[in-house]
Amino acid sequence: MVASVGAHGTDRGEGVPTVGLADIAAGAAQLAVDETSLPSHPLVIVDLGLDQWEYADAAVAALGRRTVVVVGFSETSLPPAAAPVLDALTCTLAPDGPGRTWTPGTADDLAHIAATVTAAPRAALTLTGLLEVTARADVEDGLVAESLAYSMLLAGPEFAAWRAGRPRRSIPEVTDPVLLDRAGDALTLSLNRPDRHNAFGRAVRDGVLAGLAVAEYDESVREIVLRGNGKSFCSGGDLDEFGTATDVSAAHLVRIQQSAGLAVYRLSPRVRAVLHGACIGAGIEVPSFAGHVQAAGDTRIRLPELSMGLVPGAGGTVGITHRIGRWRTAFLALTGQDVGVDTALAWGLVDERT
């Protein structure tokens, strides 16, 4: 449970300040770095259960300036009048509230968020600022912003520490990483690396792009079905390929030129993504651009990139954000926990349960 606090705030015991709206109005969440080039408290929790709504306008004004990660928490439903405050926060955990700026959550979820931000403060702060940009940007500009942020973090110490603790394995070659099947006016693209849960490595990415190019230039293709063979739709980027680029600026140029998310977006009225099993990282980021997303009952969605010192890099801060809002996207990334099909359907991350 979040501790009750006074006007000057207290600490939850994990090094994370818990404050009220009065403290936020006074600047408790302002971004100010110390000699480590990081804020002393990269995460601030706001106890929305306190009766401090008279400070709401001043708190919103303070949150309009650059801030750290600011998470609201309440054990009771929030009133409609709370909407401007929730809109200004990174995300909010509450049983209910106005709009889609809140997420059902518990103290355990707060603990997951605190652990994520503590382990990767640079990535978490980058995500917070990035989502504010991508929520307002069009798809093309948002993808450029995401790629720049991702490339910056690839050269940072948090990703380097993750990479150093995970030895690379050799990547076996595969003949047909993506299978194409034409039936009438429908073209099906099947991710075909079931032994690696269809990890979205370069070969799979290029296969998807090649298949989408066929549909782009053939107007007789009325429907494009994106699916995966095996137990999972896609387990995300191939971890054994992460960090192999020696020039992160060149990697940025490749990323924006060969974006599967952008290719799906350009054909989105014709694209139907069919999800099942693990849909991790790129496994939900790329399908989020599809015009229609179906998901089987065993679908598990997760954004784990912050645990690697990165932000989502396959379009997730754009496609997912445009579907469910930046607040729930932040919740997915900051907790790094699985979300099931029922929640994804309620949020609008998927359109149909199969």
C-alpha positions as CSV (number, residue, x, y, z in Angstrom):
1,M,0.0,0.0,0.0
2,V,1.2,3.5,-0.7
3,A,2.1,5.3,2.4
4,S,0.0,8.3,3.5
5,V,2.0,11.5,3.1
6,G,2.0,15.0,4.2
7,A,2.6,18.2,2.3
8,H,6.3,17.5,1.9
9,G,6.1,13.8,0.9
10,T,7.6,10.7,2.3
11,D,9.5,7.7,1.0
12,R,7.9,4.3,0.3
13,G,10.9,2.4,1.6
14,E,12.3,1.5,-1.8
15,G,14.0,4.8,-2.4
16,V,10.9,6.0,-4.3
17,P,9.2,9.2,-3.0
18,T,5.5,9.1,-2.5
19,V,3.9,12.6,-2.6
20,G,0.6,14.4,-3.0
21,L,-0.6,16.8,-5.6
22,A,0.6,19.7,-3.4
23,D,4.1,18.4,-3.6
24,I,3.8,18.0,-7.4
25,A,2.6,21.6,-7.6
26,A,5.6,22.6,-5.7
27,G,8.0,20.9,-8.1
28,A,8.5,17.5,-6.6
29,A,8.6,15.8,-10.0
30,Q,10.8,18.3,-11.9
31,L,13.6,16.8,-13.9
32,A,16.9,17.9,-12.4
33,V,20.1,15.8,-12.8
34,D,22.9,15.5,-10.3
35,E,26.6,14.7,-10.8
36,T,25.7,11.3,-12.2
37,S,23.8,13.0,-15.0
38,L,20.6,11.4,-13.6
39,P,17.9,12.7,-11.2
40,S,18.3,11.5,-7.6
41,H,14.7,10.2,-7.9
42,P,13.9,9.1,-11.4
43,L,10.4,7.9,-10.3
44,V,7.8,9.7,-8.2
45,I,4.6,8.1,-7.0
46,V,1.6,10.4,-6.5
47,D,-1.0,9.3,-3.9
48,L,-4.2,10.3,-5.5
49,G,-6.1,9.0,-2.5
50,L,-5.2,12.1,-0.6
51,D,-7.7,14.9,-0.5
52,Q,-5.6,17.4,-2.4
53,W,-7.7,18.1,-5.5
54,E,-7.5,21.8,-4.8
55,Y,-4.0,21.6,-6.0
56,A,-5.0,19.9,-9.3
57,D,-4.6,22.9,-11.6
58,A,-1.2,23.8,-10.2
59,A,0.0,20.2,-10.3
60,V,-1.1,20.0,-14.0
61,A,0.9,23.1,-14.8
62,A,4.0,21.7,-13.0
63,L,3.7,18.4,-14.9
64,G,3.6,20.4,-18.2
65,R,7.3,21.0,-17.6
66,R,9.9,18.3,-18.1
67,T,9.5,15.7,-15.3
68,V,10.7,12.4,-14.1
69,V,8.5,9.3,-14.4
70,V,5.4,10.2,-12.4
71,V,2.9,7.4,-11.6
72,G,-0.4,8.0,-9.9
73,F,-1.9,5.5,-7.5
74,S,-5.3,5.2,-5.9
75,E,-7.1,2.4,-4.1
76,T,-10.5,4.0,-4.9
77,S,-12.1,5.0,-8.2
78,L,-11.2,8.4,-9.4
79,P,-13.8,11.1,-10.2
80,P,-14.3,12.7,-13.7
81,A,-12.7,15.8,-12.3
82,A,-9.4,14.0,-12.0
83,A,-9.1,13.7,-15.8
84,P,-6.7,16.7,-16.3
85,V,-4.3,15.3,-13.6
86,L,-4.4,11.8,-15.1
87,D,-3.7,13.1,-18.5
88,A,-0.6,14.8,-17.3
89,L,0.9,11.8,-15.4
90,T,3.0,9.1,-17.0
91,C,0.4,6.5,-16.0
92,T,-2.1,5.9,-13.2
93,L,-3.1,2.7,-11.3
94,A,-6.6,2.8,-10.0
95,P,-9.8,0.6,-9.9
96,D,-11.6,3.0,-12.3
97,G,-11.4,6.5,-13.6
98,P,-12.2,8.8,-16.5
99,G,-11.2,8.0,-20.1
100,R,-8.3,5.7,-20.8
101,T,-5.6,7.4,-18.8
102,W,-5.8,4.9,-16.0
103,T,-5.0,1.2,-15.6
104,P,-6.2,-1.3,-13.0
105,G,-3.2,-2.0,-10.9
106,T,-2.0,-2.9,-7.4
107,A,0.9,-2.2,-5.1
108,D,2.7,-5.2,-6.7
109,D,2.5,-3.4,-10.1
110,L,4.0,-0.3,-8.4
111,A,6.8,-2.5,-7.2
112,H,7.5,-3.8,-10.7
113,I,7.6,-0.2,-12.0
114,A,9.9,0.9,-9.3
115,A,12.3,-2.1,-10.0
116,T,12.3,-1.3,-13.7
117,V,13.0,2.4,-13.3
118,T,15.7,1.7,-10.6
119,A,17.4,-0.8,-12.9
120,A,17.2,1.3,-16.1
121,P,16.5,5.0,-15.3
122,R,17.9,6.3,-18.5
123,A,15.7,4.1,-20.6
124,A,12.6,4.8,-18.4
125,L,13.1,8.6,-18.6
126,T,13.7,8.3,-22.3
127,L,10.4,6.3,-22.7
128,T,8.4,8.9,-20.8
129,G,9.6,11.8,-22.9
130,L,9.3,9.8,-26.1
131,L,5.7,8.8,-25.5
132,E,4.7,12.4,-25.1
133,V,6.2,13.0,-28.6
134,T,4.8,9.9,-30.4
135,A,1.3,10.4,-29.0
136,R,1.1,13.7,-30.9
137,A,3.1,12.8,-33.9
138,D,2.0,11.2,-37.1
139,V,3.2,7.7,-37.8
140,E,6.2,8.5,-39.9
141,D,7.6,11.2,-37.6
142,G,6.9,9.1,-34.6
143,L,8.9,6.2,-36.0
144,V,11.8,8.5,-36.6
145,A,11.7,9.8,-33.0
146,E,11.5,6.3,-31.6
147,S,14.4,5.1,-33.7
148,L,16.6,8.0,-32.6
149,A,15.8,7.3,-29.0
150,Y,16.4,3.5,-29.5
151,S,19.7,4.1,-31.2
152,M,20.9,6.5,-28.4
153,L,20.2,3.9,-25.8
154,L,22.0,1.2,-27.8
155,A,25.1,3.2,-27.1
156,G,24.3,3.6,-23.4
157,P,25.6,1.8,-20.3
158,E,22.3,0.1,-19.4
159,F,22.1,-1.8,-22.7
160,A,25.8,-2.5,-22.5
161,A,25.3,-4.1,-19.0
162,W,22.4,-6.2,-20.3
163,R,24.4,-7.4,-23.3
164,A,27.5,-8.2,-21.2
165,G,25.4,-10.4,-19.0
166,R,23.9,-12.4,-21.9
167,P,26.4,-14.3,-24.1
168,R,25.3,-14.5,-27.7
169,R,24.5,-17.9,-29.3
170,S,25.0,-18.6,-33.0
171,I,22.0,-18.0,-35.2
172,P,21.1,-21.0,-37.5
173,E,20.3,-20.1,-41.0
174,V,16.8,-20.7,-42.2
175,T,15.7,-21.2,-45.8
176,D,12.2,-19.7,-45.6
177,P,11.9,-17.4,-42.6
178,V,8.5,-16.1,-44.0
179,L,6.2,-18.2,-46.1
180,L,3.9,-16.6,-48.6
181,D,0.6,-18.3,-49.7
182,R,-1.8,-16.8,-52.2
183,A,-5.4,-18.0,-52.2
184,G,-7.8,-16.0,-54.3
185,D,-7.4,-12.3,-53.4
186,A,-5.8,-13.1,-50.0
187,L,-2.0,-13.2,-49.4
188,T,-0.9,-14.9,-46.2
189,L,2.5,-14.1,-44.6
190,S,3.5,-16.8,-42.1
191,L,6.5,-16.2,-39.8
192,N,8.3,-19.4,-40.1
193,R,10.9,-19.8,-37.4
194,P,8.9,-21.9,-34.9
195,D,12.1,-23.2,-33.3
196,R,12.9,-19.7,-32.1
197,H,9.2,-18.7,-31.5
198,N,9.4,-16.6,-34.7
199,A,11.9,-14.2,-33.2
200,F,11.9,-11.0,-35.3
201,G,15.5,-11.1,-36.6
202,R,16.7,-9.6,-39.8
203,A,15.7,-12.5,-41.9
204,V,12.2,-12.5,-40.6
205,R,11.9,-8.7,-40.9
206,D,13.2,-8.8,-44.5
207,G,10.8,-11.7,-45.4
208,V,7.8,-9.7,-44.0
209,L,8.9,-6.6,-46.0
210,A,9.3,-8.6,-49.2
211,G,5.8,-10.1,-48.7
212,L,4.2,-6.8,-48.1
213,A,6.0,-5.4,-51.2
214,V,4.2,-8.0,-53.3
215,A,0.9,-6.9,-51.9
216,E,1.7,-3.2,-52.4
217,Y,2.4,-3.6,-56.1
218,D,-0.4,-6.1,-56.7
219,E,-3.8,-4.4,-56.3
220,S,-5.6,-7.7,-56.8
221,V,-4.4,-8.6,-53.3
222,R,-7.4,-7.5,-51.3
223,E,-6.4,-8.9,-47.9
224,I,-3.0,-9.5,-46.3
225,V,-3.0,-12.0,-43.4
226,L,0.0,-11.8,-41.0
227,R,0.4,-14.9,-38.8
228,G,3.0,-17.1,-37.2
229,N,3.8,-20.8,-37.3
230,G,4.3,-22.8,-34.1
231,K,3.5,-22.1,-30.5
232,S,3.9,-18.3,-30.7
233,F,3.1,-15.5,-33.1
234,C,6.4,-13.8,-32.4
235,S,8.7,-13.6,-29.4
236,G,10.1,-10.3,-30.3
237,G,13.5,-9.3,-31.6
238,D,16.1,-12.0,-31.9
239,L,18.2,-11.4,-28.7
240,D,21.3,-12.9,-30.3
241,E,21.3,-10.1,-32.9
242,F,20.9,-7.3,-30.4
243,G,23.9,-5.0,-30.2
244,T,25.6,-6.4,-33.3
245,A,25.6,-3.1,-35.0
246,T,28.9,-1.3,-34.5
247,D,27.5,2.1,-35.8
248,V,24.3,3.1,-34.0
249,S,23.7,6.0,-36.3
250,A,23.8,3.8,-39.3
251,A,21.5,1.3,-37.5
252,H,19.0,4.2,-37.1
253,L,19.1,4.8,-40.9
254,V,18.5,1.1,-41.6
255,R,15.7,1.0,-39.0
256,I,13.7,3.8,-40.5
257,Q,14.3,2.5,-44.1
258,Q,13.4,-1.1,-43.3
259,S,10.5,-0.6,-40.9
260,A,8.0,-3.5,-40.9
261,G,5.7,-1.4,-38.8
262,L,5.6,1.4,-41.3
263,A,5.1,-1.1,-44.2
264,V,2.1,-2.6,-42.3
265,Y,0.7,0.9,-41.6
266,R,0.8,1.9,-45.3
267,L,-1.2,-1.2,-46.1
268,S,-3.3,-1.2,-42.9
269,P,-6.8,-1.2,-44.5
270,R,-5.9,-4.6,-46.1
271,V,-3.9,-6.1,-43.2
272,R,-5.3,-8.6,-40.7
273,A,-2.9,-9.8,-38.0
274,V,-3.8,-13.1,-36.3
275,L,-2.1,-13.5,-33.0
276,H,-1.5,-16.4,-30.6
277,G,0.8,-17.4,-27.9
278,A,3.7,-15.1,-27.1
279,C,3.5,-11.7,-28.7
280,I,6.5,-10.0,-27.2
281,G,8.2,-6.7,-28.2
282,A,8.1,-6.6,-32.0
283,G,5.5,-9.4,-31.8
284,I,2.9,-6.9,-30.8
285,E,4.5,-3.7,-32.0
286,V,4.4,-4.6,-35.7
287,P,0.8,-6.0,-35.6
288,S,-0.4,-2.9,-33.8
289,F,-0.3,-1.1,-37.1
290,A,-2.7,-3.5,-38.8
291,G,-6.2,-2.5,-39.7
292,H,-7.7,-5.4,-37.8
293,V,-6.0,-7.5,-35.1
294,Q,-7.4,-10.9,-34.0
295,A,-6.1,-12.8,-31.0
296,A,-6.5,-16.3,-29.7
297,G,-7.3,-17.0,-26.0
298,D,-3.7,-18.0,-25.3
299,T,-2.2,-14.7,-26.5
300,R,0.3,-13.1,-24.1
301,I,1.4,-9.5,-24.8
302,R,4.5,-8.0,-23.3
303,L,6.9,-5.1,-23.8
304,P,10.2,-6.1,-22.1
305,E,12.6,-3.6,-23.7
306,L,13.2,-1.4,-20.6
307,S,14.7,-4.4,-18.8
308,M,17.4,-4.4,-21.5
309,G,18.1,-0.7,-21.2
310,L,16.1,0.1,-24.3
311,V,12.7,1.4,-25.4
312,P,10.5,-0.4,-27.9
313,G,12.2,-0.2,-31.2
314,A,9.9,-1.9,-33.7
315,G,7.2,0.9,-33.7
316,G,5.6,0.2,-30.4
317,T,5.7,3.7,-29.0
318,V,3.8,4.7,-32.1
319,G,1.4,1.9,-33.1
320,I,0.5,0.8,-29.6
321,T,0.3,4.3,-28.4
322,H,-2.1,5.3,-31.2
323,R,-4.3,2.3,-30.3
324,I,-4.4,2.5,-26.5
325,G,-2.9,5.9,-25.5
326,R,0.5,6.7,-24.1
327,W,-0.5,6.0,-20.5
328,R,-1.3,2.3,-21.0
329,T,1.7,1.9,-23.3
330,A,3.8,3.3,-20.5
331,F,2.2,0.8,-18.1
332,L,3.0,-2.1,-20.4
333,A,6.7,-1.0,-20.8
334,L,7.3,0.1,-17.2
335,T,5.9,-3.1,-15.6
336,G,7.2,-5.5,-18.3
337,Q,4.4,-7.9,-17.4
338,D,2.2,-10.0,-19.6
339,V,-1.3,-8.7,-20.6
340,G,-3.9,-11.2,-21.7
341,V,-6.3,-11.1,-24.5
342,D,-9.3,-9.9,-22.5
343,T,-7.4,-6.8,-21.3
344,A,-6.0,-6.2,-24.7
345,L,-9.5,-6.4,-26.2
346,A,-10.9,-4.0,-23.6
347,W,-8.1,-1.5,-24.3
348,G,-8.4,-1.7,-28.1
349,L,-5.0,-3.3,-28.6
350,V,-6.7,-6.2,-30.3
351,D,-10.0,-5.9,-32.2
352,E,-11.4,-9.5,-31.9
353,R,-10.9,-12.6,-29.9
354,T,-10.8,-15.8,-31.9
